[in-house]
Amino acid sequence: MAGAEESHAFPTLAPELIGAWAERRLVRAAGPELPRLTSVFRDILWTAHRYIPSESGSICLAGLSDREDSLTYVAAFGSGAASIIGNDLPVTQGITGRVFREGQPGIVNEVRADGDFYAGFDTVSSYRTRSILAVPISVAGETAGVIALFNREENEGFLEEDLRLLEVLAGYASNSLLNLADAFHHREIAGRDDLTGLRNDRFFHRKLRAELERCEEENGDLSLLFLDLDRFKAVVDTHGHLVGSQVIAEVGHLIARVVTDRGATLARYGGDEFVAILPGFEASTAVDAAEAIRREIAATTFLATPGGDGRPALHLKGAFSASIGVASYRDCGFDPAPEDWRVRQRDFIEVADRAMYRAKAEGRDRVCLG
């Protein structure tokens, strides 16, 4: 294949979309490893083509599409390659789907004699598939995708030695995905609060700055919630710090259940304080989200079951409430493009924080807009 060494001959899915795969299949995170991963996929296909000359080839991954039973093409080369990138193939269709379902490699040198052959992408790309060599890609014992080559050049059929080589290359893909999972795992631990599972304050500050910059760049809106528990000290004084920690953990889980927007960043700010970054939320929508959290806290019975440490169920309902401050970036009237984003970030947090203290001053268990 002329020009196979050139990167543009091997189109790959955008790194942020492969990040969606990593988020669904491995961990909830994304980072600088993703562009490197797309480069690895490209190199694997180039090596496969070099030693097993083929008209085209592809790598597809499971779990990227909203459909759980689909494979998505993330890298490809050859005629029509660009037209299939990002497209989905149901795992119930095609020879590639069979290799994924069964977790076993396969060589089919007369595809139209195979009852599982799916000609849909031939139709889309004006391509004619004659032969297929496909090998599953596994991560931690689970089939994560398939690497496949199509139409051995010079009209030869694929050989068993070709299959063995492609299995080695599939192993490289597996290791790359596993390394990505490990990197994400460590990034996740560093950015999570141990008690609640929400993001920690360090992650929150980094994310808020990025969202503020994006908000200005896209001329959008962004809201911030600042939540503090009312009368929480009385709970700790009555029942002890261990119970207080268990209550904090349940409140964190409750917030995550109520705020389900995929773009939201939920974090424990410290002690009994929580924050939520809500990209795209205008003031009224953010107030609605804050009210939903406040009402759920008021209606919930905390520590309703005995603890694993032998603590009895305490059935804490109404023992504490939440005061929540809301700030909408556009409503704050900040000047665009500040010289120092750290100052802008501080000022934005202060607006939400002051609104929260006003909620407390006005009687607690309420939401105030800054």
C-alpha positions, 0 to 999 in steps of 0.5 A: 500500500503506497504511502502506508507509513504516512500518518494520514493514511491511518486515520484514527478516532479523536483522542477525546472519543477514545477517552470515552471508551476508557471512561466506560470500560476502565475508569472515569478519567481522561488525560494526556495518554490519549493522543499517545494511544491513537499513535500506538493504534496507528503504529500497530496497523502500520506494522501489521500492514508491513509484515502482512501486506493487506489492502486495509485494516482496522481496530475497533473497541467495545463500550465506546458507543451508547449501545453496549452491544456495539463495536466502534472503529477507532483506527483504520487504513486503506480504501474507505478507511476514513468513512468507517472511523467512528461508525458502529458495528453490532457485535451480533453482526459480521465476522469481526463481531463473531471474533469479539463474541467468541474471543477467538481469532479467525481466518476467513479467505472466502468471506461470502461463503461465511454466513456471518459475513456483513457487507454493510461497510462494503456498501458504505465505502464502495469496497469489496472484501474477499478475505479477513484475518481478525484477532480479539484484543483483551484487557485483564481477561475481558475482550475489549476489541478486535484488530482485523486485516482485509484482503491479503495483497496479491490475492493470496489468502491469509496464513496461520503464520499471519494469524500468529503475528497479528496475535502478537500485535493484538498483545501490544494493543492490549498492553497499551490499553492496560497501561492507559487503565493504570495511568487513569487509575492513579490519576483517579486516586489522586483526584478523589476524596477517600471518604465520599468518592467525589472529587477532592479540592485539588481536582476541583480547583484545577477543573474550575479554572479550565471550565472558566476559561472554556466558558469565556472562550465559548461565550457560554455559562457556568454555575457553581454550587457551594453547600454547607451542612447546617447543625452538623457540629451538633451531630458530631458532638452527640454521636462522635466523629466516626458517625460524622464521617459516615454521614459525610460519606452518605451526603456525598453519595446523595449528591452524586445520585441527585446531580447526574449531568455528565458534565458536572464536577462534584467535589468535597471541598473540606469538612462538611462543605461540598461544591459542584461545577455545572457547565452550561447551567444558567442561574435558574437551572443551577438553583433548581439543581441546588433545591433538588439536593437540599430537598433530598437531604431534608427528606433522607434518613441517614445511617438507616442501617447498622454499620459494619463496625457494630454501630446500630442504625441511628435513623438521623432524619432532620438532624441537619440540613443544607444551606447552598449558595449558587453563582452563575458566571454570566450573572456575576458581570466579570470583565472578560479575559482576566489577566490572572485566572487565579483571581477570577477563580477566587472571586467566583468561588467567593460569590457562591460562598457568600450566597451560602452564608446568606442562606444560613443568615436567613434561616438555613435549609435554603438556597440563595443566588449570589 
